[in-house]
């Protein structure tokens, strides 16, 4: 009928963003009632609205909104670096340092080998192993807080999880250019990777130094956040544009900015919490968008690699933590029970999945299916394993 308004056949980008944030938030609250991490709800909502569900958010929307994911990832990487403090590094000592390095490398190597065994090939296996090395610290902290946990295991795991994420970023930053330059002569390849890592760290350090100066002159928290976010995103964008034709790491650069601000800046004491709170809508959008890319039929077809990945990740972290604890002469409870507390994966793993899908499109369906599918599992099983370990150690002071 003439004159009657009708809904547009294609929803606007703002409508899609609003839908993902609102529904993602609702999903996070709902799974919270089941004592599951909010990230699980964000991913499930994305799955329901995405390709495998209502198909409201299809591939076209993903490509249109991909910049929002990269924006959120640069903030996640900044936050990882911001939490790395010299004082904490010194407090780790030799024993815990060995444990962190070996549990992270243990997961990387174990996943790589198992992916080889299930027939994914050494290059794709190496990529998935690099993505799977990091842990989700937020989930672990939530479980510890709910149990009012206190003791040597709790202290050791809390000291490890942030550094675990940083080390996972470094592993991916080494592996990605190695795979991208496959076929290059060994000497040239090694030199190119070193240049790329050096440039990522160098650009991050220069812009991080600028951010440190900014913290000394801007005292108003809201204004400081605007300035810091601008510097972080500029850093990530500069490295994302492949300067000098090099495959640099935007996340490593953003992490360096955070590391320098956290250790040398004069930001207000609660700046980290304010930064995280301000970025929360982008984190919700980022996880929901990532979930929208998951194709369930691809995950079903890849059930064997997915199961192998889960087993290898848990086994690699458990064995690596055990060997690291023994070599570092840590208490028995830390040596035996740290591994299960490190099973959850979320922020950095999903972020690296997004970058891997972009950098290696030939492997994107497999990487996205395996990593997002297993993330939902680890976010459900991980808290239960952490709860079991804490109670087994006798460090739970609440039910």
C-alpha positions as CSV (number, residue, x, y, z in Angstrom):
1,X,0.0,0.0,0.0
2,X,1.4,3.4,-1.0
3,X,2.7,5.5,1.8
4,X,3.1,2.6,4.3
5,X,6.6,2.4,5.8
6,X,8.4,-0.9,5.6
7,X,11.5,-2.3,7.2
8,X,14.7,-2.1,5.2
9,X,15.6,-5.4,3.5
10,X,19.2,-5.0,4.8
11,X,19.8,-4.0,8.4
12,X,22.2,-1.1,9.1
13,X,25.6,-1.6,10.6
14,X,24.5,0.2,13.8
15,X,21.6,-2.2,14.2
16,X,23.9,-5.2,13.8
17,X,26.4,-3.8,16.3
18,X,23.6,-2.9,18.8
19,X,22.1,-6.3,18.4
20,X,25.4,-8.1,19.1
21,X,26.2,-6.0,22.1
22,X,22.8,-6.2,23.7
23,X,22.2,-9.9,23.0
24,X,25.8,-10.6,23.9
25,X,25.4,-8.9,27.3
26,X,22.2,-10.8,27.9
27,X,23.8,-14.1,27.0
28,X,26.7,-13.3,29.3
29,X,24.3,-12.7,32.2
30,X,22.3,-15.9,31.5
31,X,25.4,-18.2,31.5
32,X,26.5,-16.4,34.6
33,X,23.5,-17.9,36.3
34,X,25.1,-21.3,35.5
35,X,28.4,-20.0,37.0
36,X,30.0,-20.0,33.5
37,X,32.2,-17.2,32.2
38,X,30.4,-14.4,30.3
39,X,32.6,-15.1,27.3
40,X,30.8,-18.3,26.8
41,X,27.5,-16.5,26.5
42,X,28.9,-13.9,24.0
43,X,30.2,-16.7,21.7
44,X,26.9,-18.6,21.9
45,X,24.9,-15.5,21.0
46,X,27.2,-14.9,18.1
47,X,26.7,-18.5,17.0
48,X,22.9,-18.1,17.2
49,X,22.9,-14.9,15.2
50,X,25.6,-16.0,12.8
51,X,26.2,-18.3,9.8
52,X,25.2,-21.5,11.7
53,X,22.1,-19.9,13.3
54,X,19.7,-17.2,12.2
55,X,22.2,-15.9,9.6
56,X,21.5,-12.3,10.6
57,X,25.3,-11.7,10.9
58,X,26.8,-13.3,7.8
59,X,30.2,-13.2,6.2
60,X,29.5,-9.8,4.6
61,X,28.9,-8.2,8.0
62,X,32.0,-9.9,9.4
63,X,34.1,-8.2,6.7
64,X,32.3,-4.9,7.2
65,X,32.9,-4.9,11.0
66,X,36.3,-6.6,11.1
67,X,37.9,-3.3,12.1
68,X,35.9,-3.3,15.4
69,X,37.4,-6.7,16.2
70,X,41.0,-5.5,15.5
71,X,40.3,-2.4,17.6
72,X,39.2,-4.5,20.5
73,X,42.1,-6.9,20.1
74,X,44.6,-4.0,20.3
75,X,43.0,-3.0,23.6
76,X,43.2,-6.6,24.8
77,X,46.9,-6.7,24.0
78,X,47.5,-3.4,25.7
79,X,45.8,-4.8,28.8
80,X,48.1,-7.9,28.8
81,X,51.2,-5.7,28.6
82,X,49.8,-3.2,31.2
83,X,49.5,-6.1,33.8
84,X,53.1,-7.2,33.3
85,X,55.1,-5.5,36.0
86,X,58.8,-5.7,36.8
87,X,58.0,-6.2,40.4
88,X,55.8,-9.2,39.5
89,X,58.5,-10.6,37.2
90,X,61.1,-10.4,40.0
91,X,58.6,-12.0,42.4
92,X,58.2,-15.0,40.0
93,X,61.7,-16.2,40.6
94,X,63.5,-18.9,38.7
95,X,61.0,-21.7,39.7
96,X,57.8,-20.0,38.5
97,X,59.5,-18.6,35.4
98,X,60.5,-22.1,34.4
99,X,57.0,-23.3,35.1
100,X,55.4,-20.6,32.9
101,X,57.8,-21.1,30.0
102,X,57.4,-24.9,30.0
103,X,53.7,-25.1,30.4
104,X,53.2,-22.6,27.6
105,X,55.7,-24.3,25.3
106,X,54.3,-27.7,26.4
107,X,50.9,-26.8,25.1
108,X,52.3,-25.4,21.9
109,X,54.4,-28.5,21.2
110,X,51.8,-31.0,22.3
111,X,49.0,-29.4,20.1
112,X,51.4,-29.2,17.2
113,X,52.3,-32.9,17.4
114,X,48.7,-34.1,17.8
115,X,47.5,-32.0,14.9
116,X,50.2,-33.7,12.9
117,X,48.9,-37.1,14.0
118,X,45.3,-36.3,13.0
119,X,46.5,-35.3,9.5
120,X,46.3,-31.5,9.5
121,X,50.0,-31.1,8.4
122,X,52.9,-29.5,10.2
123,X,52.3,-25.9,9.1
124,X,48.6,-25.8,10.1
125,X,49.4,-27.8,13.2
126,X,52.1,-25.3,14.2
127,X,49.7,-22.4,13.7
128,X,47.0,-24.0,15.8
129,X,49.6,-24.8,18.5
130,X,50.8,-21.2,18.6
131,X,47.2,-20.0,19.0
132,X,46.5,-22.5,21.8
133,X,49.4,-21.7,24.0
134,X,47.8,-18.9,26.0
135,X,45.4,-19.1,29.0
136,X,42.4,-17.1,29.9
137,X,43.3,-15.4,33.2
138,X,39.9,-13.8,33.9
139,X,38.2,-17.2,34.3
140,X,40.9,-18.4,36.7
141,X,40.6,-15.2,38.8
142,X,36.8,-15.5,38.9
143,X,37.0,-19.1,40.3
144,X,39.6,-18.2,42.9
145,X,37.5,-15.3,44.1
146,X,34.3,-17.4,44.3
147,X,36.2,-20.0,46.4
148,X,38.1,-17.3,48.4
149,X,41.1,-19.4,47.6
150,X,44.4,-18.7,49.3
151,X,47.7,-20.7,49.4
152,X,50.8,-21.6,47.4
153,X,48.8,-23.0,44.4
154,X,46.6,-19.9,44.2
155,X,49.6,-17.5,44.4
156,X,51.5,-19.5,41.8
157,X,48.7,-19.6,39.3
158,X,47.8,-15.9,39.7
159,X,51.5,-15.1,39.1
160,X,51.6,-17.2,36.0
161,X,48.4,-16.4,34.0
162,X,49.3,-12.9,32.9
163,X,52.8,-13.9,31.7
164,X,51.3,-16.9,30.0
165,X,49.2,-14.7,27.8
166,X,52.3,-12.5,27.0
167,X,54.4,-15.5,26.1
168,X,51.6,-16.9,23.9
169,X,51.5,-13.6,22.0
170,X,55.3,-13.8,21.4
171,X,55.0,-17.4,20.2
172,X,52.4,-16.5,17.6
173,X,54.4,-13.4,16.6
174,X,57.3,-15.8,15.8
175,X,55.3,-18.6,14.2
176,X,53.1,-16.4,11.9
177,X,55.9,-14.8,9.9
178,X,57.7,-18.2,9.7
179,X,54.6,-19.8,8.1
180,X,54.0,-16.7,5.9
181,X,57.5,-16.9,4.5
182,X,57.5,-20.7,3.9
183,X,59.9,-21.6,1.1
184,X,62.4,-18.8,1.9
185,X,66.0,-19.8,2.5
186,X,66.6,-20.6,6.1
187,X,69.1,-17.8,6.7
188,X,67.0,-15.2,5.0
189,X,63.9,-16.4,6.8
190,X,65.5,-16.2,10.2
191,X,66.8,-12.7,9.5
192,X,63.3,-11.6,8.2
193,X,61.6,-12.9,11.3
194,X,64.0,-11.1,13.6
195,X,63.5,-7.9,11.6
196,X,59.7,-8.2,11.9
197,X,59.8,-9.0,15.7
198,X,62.3,-6.1,16.2
199,X,60.2,-3.7,14.2
200,X,57.0,-4.7,16.2
201,X,58.8,-4.2,19.5
202,X,60.6,-1.1,18.3
203,X,57.4,0.7,17.1
204,X,55.6,-0.4,20.3
205,X,58.4,0.9,22.4
206,X,58.6,4.3,20.7
207,X,54.9,4.8,20.9
208,X,54.9,3.4,24.4
209,X,57.5,6.0,25.4
210,X,55.2,8.7,24.0
211,X,52.3,7.2,26.1
212,X,54.4,7.3,29.2
213,X,55.1,11.0,28.6
214,X,51.4,11.6,28.1
215,X,50.6,10.0,31.5
216,X,52.8,12.6,33.2
217,X,51.0,15.5,31.8
218,X,47.4,14.4,31.6
219,X,45.9,13.7,35.0
220,X,42.2,13.5,34.2
221,X,41.4,9.8,33.8
222,X,38.8,10.2,31.0
223,X,41.2,12.4,28.9
224,X,44.1,10.0,29.6
225,X,42.1,7.1,28.3
226,X,41.3,8.9,25.1
227,X,45.0,9.6,24.5
228,X,46.2,6.1,25.4
229,X,43.5,4.4,23.3
230,X,44.5,6.7,20.3
231,X,48.2,5.8,20.7
232,X,47.5,2.0,21.1
233,X,45.2,1.9,18.0
234,X,47.7,4.0,16.0
235,X,50.5,1.6,16.9
236,X,48.4,-1.5,15.9
237,X,47.3,0.2,12.7
238,X,50.8,1.2,11.7
239,X,52.1,-2.4,12.2
240,X,49.0,-3.8,10.5
241,X,49.8,-1.9,7.3
242,X,52.9,-4.1,6.9
243,X,55.6,-1.4,6.9
244,X,58.5,-2.1,4.5
245,X,56.6,-5.2,3.3
246,X,57.2,-7.0,6.6
247,X,54.6,-9.2,8.4
248,X,54.7,-7.3,11.7
249,X,52.6,-8.1,14.9
250,X,50.1,-5.4,15.8
251,X,49.3,-7.2,19.0
252,X,52.9,-7.4,20.1
253,X,53.3,-3.7,19.5
254,X,50.2,-2.9,21.5
255,X,51.4,-5.1,24.3
256,X,54.7,-3.2,24.4
257,X,52.8,0.1,24.8
258,X,50.9,-1.4,27.7
259,X,54.1,-2.8,29.3
260,X,55.8,0.6,29.2
261,X,52.8,2.5,30.5
262,X,52.3,0.0,33.3
263,X,55.9,0.1,34.4
264,X,57.0,3.7,33.7
265,X,53.8,5.7,33.4
266,X,52.1,7.8,36.1
267,X,48.6,6.8,35.4
268,X,46.1,6.9,38.3
269,X,46.2,3.7,40.4
270,X,42.8,2.4,39.1
271,X,43.5,3.3,35.5
272,X,43.7,-0.4,34.5
273,X,40.2,-1.1,35.8
274,X,38.9,2.1,34.2
275,X,40.4,1.1,30.9
276,X,39.0,-2.4,31.0
277,X,35.5,-1.1,32.0
278,X,35.5,1.5,29.1
279,X,36.5,-1.2,26.6
280,X,34.0,-3.8,27.8
281,X,31.4,-3.1,25.0
282,X,34.0,-3.6,22.4
283,X,35.1,-6.9,24.1
284,X,31.5,-8.1,24.0
285,X,31.1,-7.2,20.3
286,X,34.4,-8.9,19.5
287,X,33.5,-12.2,21.1
288,X,30.0,-12.2,19.6
289,X,31.3,-11.4,16.2
290,X,33.9,-14.2,16.5
291,X,31.1,-16.6,17.5
292,X,29.2,-15.6,14.4
293,X,31.9,-17.0,12.2
294,X,31.7,-20.5,13.7
295,X,30.3,-23.0,11.2
296,X,28.9,-25.9,13.2
297,X,29.0,-28.3,10.3
298,X,32.7,-27.6,9.9
299,X,33.2,-28.3,13.6
300,X,31.3,-31.6,13.3
301,X,33.5,-32.6,10.4
302,X,36.6,-31.7,12.5
303,X,35.6,-33.5,15.7
304,X,38.8,-35.6,15.8
305,X,41.2,-32.6,15.6
306,X,39.0,-30.7,18.1
307,X,39.1,-33.6,20.6
308,X,42.8,-34.0,20.0
309,X,43.4,-30.3,20.5
310,X,41.6,-30.4,23.9
311,X,43.5,-33.4,25.1
312,X,46.9,-32.1,23.9
313,X,46.3,-28.6,25.4
314,X,45.4,-30.0,28.8
315,X,48.2,-32.6,28.7
316,X,50.8,-30.2,27.4
317,X,50.1,-27.6,30.1
318,X,49.9,-30.2,32.9
319,X,53.1,-31.9,31.9
320,X,54.9,-28.7,31.2
321,X,53.9,-27.3,34.6
322,X,54.9,-30.5,36.3
323,X,58.4,-30.5,34.7
324,X,58.8,-26.8,35.3
325,X,57.7,-27.2,38.9
326,X,60.1,-30.1,39.5
327,X,63.1,-28.3,37.9
328,X,62.2,-25.1,39.8
329,X,61.9,-27.0,43.1
330,X,58.4,-25.6,43.7
331,X,56.0,-27.1,46.4
332,X,54.4,-30.4,45.4
333,X,50.9,-28.9,45.3
334,X,52.0,-26.3,42.8
335,X,53.9,-28.9,40.6
336,X,50.9,-31.3,40.5
337,X,47.9,-29.0,40.3
338,X,48.9,-25.9,38.3
339,X,48.2,-27.6,34.9
340,X,44.4,-28.0,35.4
341,X,44.1,-24.4,36.4
342,X,45.4,-23.3,33.0
343,X,42.9,-25.1,30.8
344,X,40.6,-22.2,29.9
345,X,41.2,-20.1,26.8
346,X,39.4,-17.0,25.6
347,X,40.6,-13.5,24.8
348,X,44.1,-13.9,23.3
349,X,43.3,-17.3,21.7
350,X,40.2,-15.9,20.0
351,X,42.1,-12.8,19.0
352,X,44.9,-14.8,17.4
353,X,42.3,-16.9,15.7
354,X,40.9,-13.8,14.0
355,X,44.4,-12.7,12.9
356,X,45.2,-16.2,11.7
357,X,42.0,-16.4,9.6
358,X,42.9,-13.1,8.0
359,X,46.6,-13.9,7.5
360,X,46.1,-17.5,6.3
361,X,42.7,-17.6,4.5
362,X,43.4,-21.0,3.1
363,X,43.2,-22.4,6.6
364,X,40.5,-20.0,8.0
365,X,37.6,-22.5,8.1
366,X,39.6,-25.1,10.0
367,X,41.3,-22.7,12.4
368,X,38.0,-20.9,13.2
369,X,36.0,-24.1,13.7
370,X,38.6,-25.8,15.9
371,X,39.5,-22.8,18.0
372,X,36.0,-21.3,18.6
373,X,34.5,-24.7,19.2
374,X,37.1,-25.7,21.7
375,X,36.9,-22.3,23.4
376,X,33.3,-22.9,24.4
377,X,34.3,-26.3,25.8
378,X,37.3,-24.9,27.8
379,X,35.2,-22.1,29.2
380,X,32.7,-24.7,30.5
381,X,35.2,-27.4,31.6
382,X,38.1,-25.0,32.7
383,X,36.3,-23.5,35.7
384,X,35.4,-27.0,36.9
385,X,39.0,-28.2,36.6
386,X,40.2,-25.1,38.4
387,X,37.7,-25.6,41.2
388,X,38.8,-29.3,41.5
389,X,42.5,-28.3,41.7
390,X,41.9,-25.6,44.4
391,X,39.8,-28.0,46.5
392,X,42.3,-30.8,46.1
393,X,45.0,-28.5,47.3
394,X,42.9,-27.6,50.3
395,X,43.0,-23.8,49.5
396,X,39.2,-23.2,49.1
397,X,37.8,-21.2,52.0
398,X,34.3,-21.2,50.5
399,X,32.1,-23.9,49.1
